[in-house]
């Protein structure tokens, strides 16, 4: 039994793995057909989806960004007498990894 992907990133990876043999030029998502002119087709090709997946793989996750910025944001907040910012950002990172939308 398989489990449902827990994020759009995982869903995209699953779709691309399932349709790995599809050529890059094939249409994965058809947005319009015969609009604005007969024979025109717009949408996303399998190559487009693979390129998007590659871009996503190069970007840090939300949790990674929160963890990376926590110490600096905490230091800035301390200058203004605000405490606990770093802890809160780390908690948000944990929540993001657990799949809780916030």
Z-matrix of the N, CA and C atoms (Angstrom, degrees):
N
C 1 1.458
C 2 1.520 1 108.35
N 3 1.313 2 116.29 1 134.86
C 4 1.455 3 120.45 2 177.84
C 5 1.516 4 109.57 3 -99.77
N 6 1.310 5 115.53 4 156.17
C 7 1.463 6 120.22 5 177.02
C 8 1.517 7 108.92 6 -102.98
N 9 1.306 8 115.71 7 154.58
C 10 1.458 9 120.47 8 177.95
C 11 1.515 10 110.22 9 -68.73
N 12 1.324 11 117.70 10 144.46
C 13 1.458 12 119.87 11 175.52
C 14 1.531 13 109.87 12 -59.17
N 15 1.329 14 115.77 13 142.75
C 16 1.465 15 119.38 14 -176.65
C 17 1.516 16 112.94 15 -94.64
N 18 1.334 17 117.61 16 -1.91
C 19 1.464 18 120.08 17 180.00
C 20 1.527 19 108.84 18 -151.99
N 21 1.321 20 116.74 19 161.80
C 22 1.467 21 119.15 20 175.42
C 23 1.530 22 111.94 21 -59.44
N 24 1.331 23 116.56 22 -34.70
C 25 1.468 24 120.75 23 178.83
C 26 1.532 25 110.33 24 -62.49
N 27 1.343 26 116.13 25 -45.36
C 28 1.466 27 120.12 26 178.00
C 29 1.524 28 111.09 27 -66.58
N 30 1.323 29 116.97 28 -37.96
C 31 1.467 30 120.20 29 179.21
C 32 1.523 31 110.81 30 -63.31
N 33 1.322 32 116.78 31 -42.66
C 34 1.462 33 120.38 32 178.49
C 35 1.522 34 110.44 33 -63.36
N 36 1.321 35 117.21 34 -43.48
C 37 1.470 36 121.07 35 178.61
C 38 1.529 37 110.16 36 -60.82
N 39 1.327 38 116.52 37 -40.92
C 40 1.471 39 120.77 38 179.79
C 41 1.535 40 110.96 39 -64.21
N 42 1.321 41 116.24 40 -46.19
C 43 1.472 42 120.29 41 179.92
C 44 1.526 43 110.24 42 -61.26
N 45 1.331 44 116.48 43 -44.65
C 46 1.467 45 119.27 44 -178.54
C 47 1.527 46 111.50 45 -66.49
N 48 1.321 47 117.29 46 -35.45
C 49 1.466 48 119.92 47 177.20
C 50 1.525 49 110.70 48 -68.19
N 51 1.317 50 116.24 49 -39.64
C 52 1.464 51 120.94 50 -179.55
C 53 1.532 52 111.54 51 -65.47
N 54 1.321 53 116.27 52 -37.02
C 55 1.463 54 121.39 53 -177.74
C 56 1.528 55 111.34 54 -110.11
N 57 1.321 56 116.96 55 36.08
C 58 1.470 57 122.47 56 -175.58
C 59 1.521 58 113.20 57 -59.03
N 60 1.327 59 117.87 58 -27.98
C 61 1.471 60 121.00 59 -177.00
C 62 1.521 61 113.69 60 -85.11
N 63 1.315 62 117.47 61 -3.84
C 64 1.465 63 119.76 62 -179.86
C 65 1.535 64 109.98 63 -71.35
N 66 1.331 65 117.44 64 139.06
C 67 1.471 66 119.62 65 179.63
C 68 1.533 67 110.88 66 -70.65
N 69 1.324 68 115.81 67 151.59
C 70 1.469 69 120.87 68 -179.76
C 71 1.527 70 113.05 69 -57.39
N 72 1.316 71 116.92 70 -29.11
C 73 1.463 72 120.44 71 -176.38
C 74 1.521 73 113.62 72 -84.13
N 75 1.330 74 117.77 73 -11.12
C 76 1.463 75 120.85 74 -179.94
C 77 1.521 76 111.39 75 -70.47
N 78 1.324 77 116.23 76 147.67
C 79 1.462 78 120.79 77 -179.94
C 80 1.527 79 110.02 78 -80.94
N 81 1.324 80 116.02 79 123.69
C 82 1.460 81 121.88 80 177.24
C 83 1.525 82 110.11 81 -92.18
N 84 1.324 83 115.98 82 -39.55
C 85 1.466 84 122.25 83 179.96
C 86 1.518 85 107.16 84 -133.20
N 87 1.317 86 116.76 85 121.75
C 88 1.466 87 120.94 86 178.03
C 89 1.520 88 107.86 87 -100.54
N 90 1.321 89 115.29 88 118.44
C 91 1.466 90 119.99 89 179.18
C 92 1.532 91 110.54 90 -88.37
N 93 1.310 92 116.16 91 -46.66
C 94 1.470 93 120.06 92 178.50
C 95 1.520 94 109.12 93 -139.87
N 96 1.305 95 114.83 94 152.07
C 97 1.462 96 121.05 95 175.53
C 98 1.525 97 106.45 96 -135.57
N 99 1.345 98 114.50 97 132.46
C 100 1.472 99 121.63 98 -179.57
C 101 1.522 100 112.52 99 63.86
N 102 1.313 101 117.62 100 25.22
C 103 1.465 102 122.04 101 176.26
C 104 1.517 103 108.41 102 -130.32
N 105 1.255 104 124.56 103 132.48
C 106 1.457 105 126.89 104 -0.24
C 107 1.525 106 113.49 105 -81.20
N 108 1.360 107 117.20 106 -10.30
C 109 1.475 108 118.57 107 179.06
C 110 1.529 109 109.05 108 -127.12
N 111 1.319 110 114.50 109 154.54
C 112 1.461 111 119.60 110 -179.73
C 113 1.526 112 109.99 111 -58.74
N 114 1.325 113 116.20 112 133.73
C 115 1.450 114 121.75 113 178.82
C 116 1.526 115 114.11 114 93.64
N 117 1.328 116 116.69 115 -12.75
C 118 1.467 117 120.04 116 179.91
C 119 1.528 118 109.69 117 -78.19
N 120 1.315 119 115.71 118 139.58
C 121 1.461 120 121.84 119 176.66
C 122 1.528 121 107.16 120 -134.49
N 123 1.334 122 115.49 121 127.74
C 124 1.458 123 119.32 122 176.51
C 125 1.520 124 108.94 123 -120.38
N 126 1.309 125 115.78 124 156.36
C 127 1.454 126 121.23 125 179.78
C 128 1.509 127 110.31 126 152.08
N 129 1.316 128 115.91 127 -150.12
C 130 1.462 129 122.04 128 -179.02
C 131 1.522 130 109.91 129 -119.47
N 132 1.322 131 115.21 130 133.56
C 133 1.458 132 119.78 131 175.80
C 134 1.530 133 108.53 132 -89.40
N 135 1.325 134 115.72 133 168.59
C 136 1.464 135 119.92 134 175.40
C 137 1.523 136 109.84 135 -62.11
N 138 1.324 137 116.26 136 -33.96
C 139 1.464 138 120.03 137 176.61
C 140 1.525 139 111.61 138 -64.27
N 141 1.343 140 116.13 139 -39.57
C 142 1.475 141 120.30 140 176.63
C 143 1.527 142 110.33 141 -60.14
N 144 1.330 143 116.46 142 -46.14
C 145 1.466 144 120.58 143 -178.99
C 146 1.525 145 111.12 144 -64.89
N 147 1.323 146 116.87 145 -38.50
C 148 1.471 147 119.68 146 178.04
C 149 1.529 148 110.54 147 -65.87
N 150 1.330 149 117.21 148 -39.03
C 151 1.470 150 120.79 149 178.01
C 152 1.529 151 110.81 150 -65.26
N 153 1.329 152 116.65 151 -41.00
C 154 1.467 153 119.93 152 176.88
C 155 1.525 154 111.30 153 -62.64
N 156 1.323 155 116.34 154 -41.06
C 157 1.468 156 120.01 155 178.97
C 158 1.525 157 110.57 156 -63.42
N 159 1.326 158 117.29 157 -39.22
C 160 1.465 159 121.11 158 178.78
C 161 1.530 160 110.50 159 -65.24
N 162 1.334 161 117.15 160 -40.67
C 163 1.467 162 120.33 161 177.27
C 164 1.520 163 110.73 162 -63.79
N 165 1.319 164 117.14 163 -42.40
C 166 1.463 165 120.50 164 179.28
C 167 1.527 166 111.63 165 -63.67
N 168 1.324 167 116.53 166 -36.93
C 169 1.464 168 120.30 167 -178.95
C 170 1.525 169 111.05 168 -65.16
N 171 1.334 170 116.73 169 -28.62
C 172 1.460 171 121.18 170 -179.40
C 173 1.521 172 113.18 171 -83.28
N 174 1.322 173 117.34 172 -12.84
C 175 1.468 174 121.12 173 -177.99
C 176 1.522 175 110.06 174 -93.89
N 177 1.337 176 116.53 175 143.38
C 178 1.468 177 118.29 176 176.47
C 179 1.523 178 110.38 177 -69.53
N 180 1.318 179 115.18 178 153.30
C 181 1.457 180 119.63 179 176.69
C 182 1.524 181 109.45 180 -75.40
N 183 1.302 182 116.45 181 166.44
C 184 1.463 183 121.33 182 177.03
C 185 1.524 184 110.84 183 -58.57
N 186 1.327 185 116.14 184 -41.62
C 187 1.461 186 120.50 185 179.84
C 188 1.527 187 110.95 186 -63.02
N 189 1.325 188 117.31 187 -41.12
C 190 1.463 189 120.50 188 179.29
C 191 1.529 190 111.40 189 -63.34
N 192 1.322 191 116.81 190 -42.14
C 193 1.472 192 120.64 191 179.22
C 194 1.529 193 110.43 192 -64.49
N 195 1.322 194 117.06 193 -43.87
C 196 1.466 195 120.30 194 179.56
C 197 1.523 196 111.29 195 -61.69
N 198 1.316 197 116.85 196 -44.53
C 199 1.474 198 120.11 197 -179.81
C 200 1.525 199 111.53 198 -65.51
N 201 1.317 200 116.14 199 -38.93
C 202 1.467 201 120.35 200 -178.45
C 203 1.528 202 111.55 201 -67.43
N 204 1.321 203 117.18 202 -37.20
C 205 1.464 204 120.06 203 -176.47
C 206 1.528 205 113.13 204 -87.38
N 207 1.323 206 117.67 205 -14.41
C 208 1.474 207 120.54 206 -175.33
C 209 1.523 208 113.83 207 -54.58
N 210 1.346 209 120.44 208 -49.06
C 211 1.473 210 118.64 209 -177.51
C 212 1.530 211 113.42 210 -62.13
N 213 1.333 212 116.76 211 -43.13
C 214 1.467 213 119.66 212 -179.30
C 215 1.525 214 111.44 213 -67.30
N 216 1.324 215 116.92 214 -43.25
C 217 1.461 216 120.10 215 179.11
C 218 1.527 217 110.90 216 -64.79
N 219 1.319 218 116.31 217 -36.57
C 220 1.461 219 121.24 218 177.83
C 221 1.523 220 110.20 219 -63.00
N 222 1.338 221 116.63 220 -44.24
C 223 1.464 222 120.94 221 179.70
C 224 1.525 223 111.61 222 -63.32
N 225 1.317 224 116.25 223 -42.46
C 226 1.474 225 119.90 224 178.75
C 227 1.519 226 110.19 225 -64.15
N 228 1.309 227 117.31 226 -43.80
C 229 1.466 228 121.13 227 -179.58
C 230 1.525 229 110.95 228 -63.28
N 231 1.331 230 117.05 229 -38.03
C 232 1.477 231 120.41 230 178.66
C 233 1.520 232 111.35 231 -60.18
N 234 1.322 233 117.16 232 -35.58
C 235 1.469 234 120.88 233 178.40
C 236 1.529 235 111.11 234 -59.99
N 237 1.290 236 117.26 235 -27.04
C 238 1.464 237 122.13 236 -179.18
C 239 1.526 238 112.39 237 -103.17
N 240 1.328 239 116.06 238 10.93
C 241 1.458 240 119.96 239 177.25
C 242 1.516 241 114.63 240 76.97
N 243 1.313 242 116.91 241 19.91
C 244 1.462 243 121.55 242 178.70
C 245 1.529 244 107.41 243 -106.11
N 246 1.322 245 115.76 244 126.28
C 247 1.455 246 119.66 245 -175.11
C 248 1.531 247 110.97 246 -118.26
N 249 1.314 248 116.20 247 153.23
C 250 1.456 249 121.39 248 176.38
C 251 1.514 250 115.14 249 92.49
N 252 1.336 251 117.40 250 3.58
C 253 1.467 252 119.98 251 -178.45
C 254 1.529 253 110.49 252 -64.41
N 255 1.322 254 117.02 253 -46.47
C 256 1.464 255 120.56 254 -179.75
C 257 1.513 256 111.85 255 -60.37
N 258 1.342 257 115.65 256 -42.58
C 259 1.475 258 119.54 257 178.76
C 260 1.522 259 110.72 258 -62.02
N 261 1.327 260 115.97 259 -41.18
C 262 1.469 261 119.86 260 -179.56
C 263 1.526 262 110.76 261 -66.04
N 264 1.321 263 117.56 262 -40.91
C 265 1.454 264 120.35 263 178.72
C 266 1.529 265 111.03 264 -64.73
N 267 1.332 266 117.12 265 -39.01
C 268 1.459 267 119.77 266 177.30
C 269 1.531 268 110.91 267 -66.12
N 270 1.334 269 116.90 268 -36.18
C 271 1.472 270 120.20 269 176.28
C 272 1.529 271 110.56 270 -65.68
N 273 1.326 272 116.88 271 -41.29
C 274 1.467 273 120.21 272 176.60
C 275 1.527 274 110.87 273 -62.35
N 276 1.337 275 116.75 274 -36.32
C 277 1.461 276 120.64 275 177.17
C 278 1.529 277 110.23 276 -64.44
N 279 1.332 278 116.35 277 -43.69
C 280 1.471 279 120.01 278 177.70
C 281 1.521 280 110.48 279 -61.21
N 282 1.337 281 116.56 280 -43.06
C 283 1.465 282 121.01 281 179.07
C 284 1.535 283 110.56 282 -63.09
N 285 1.332 284 116.49 283 -40.57
C 286 1.467 285 120.26 284 179.96
C 287 1.528 286 110.47 285 -63.14
N 288 1.323 287 116.70 286 -40.84
C 289 1.462 288 119.42 287 178.56
C 290 1.529 289 112.14 288 -68.06
N 291 1.329 290 115.62 289 -30.61
C 292 1.456 291 119.84 290 178.89
C 293 1.529 292 111.67 291 -78.53
N 294 1.333 293 116.36 292 -5.40
C 295 1.454 294 120.50 293 177.59
C 296 1.503 295 115.21 294 88.23
N 297 1.324 296 116.62 295 10.47
C 298 1.461 297 119.80 296 178.45
C 299 1.519 298 109.07 297 -82.65
N 300 1.339 299 118.20 298 118.55
C 301 1.467 300 119.62 299 179.77
C 302 1.524 301 110.39 300 -72.25
N 303 1.329 302 115.18 301 132.42
C 304 1.471 303 120.38 302 176.91
C 305 1.498 304 109.24 303 -143.99
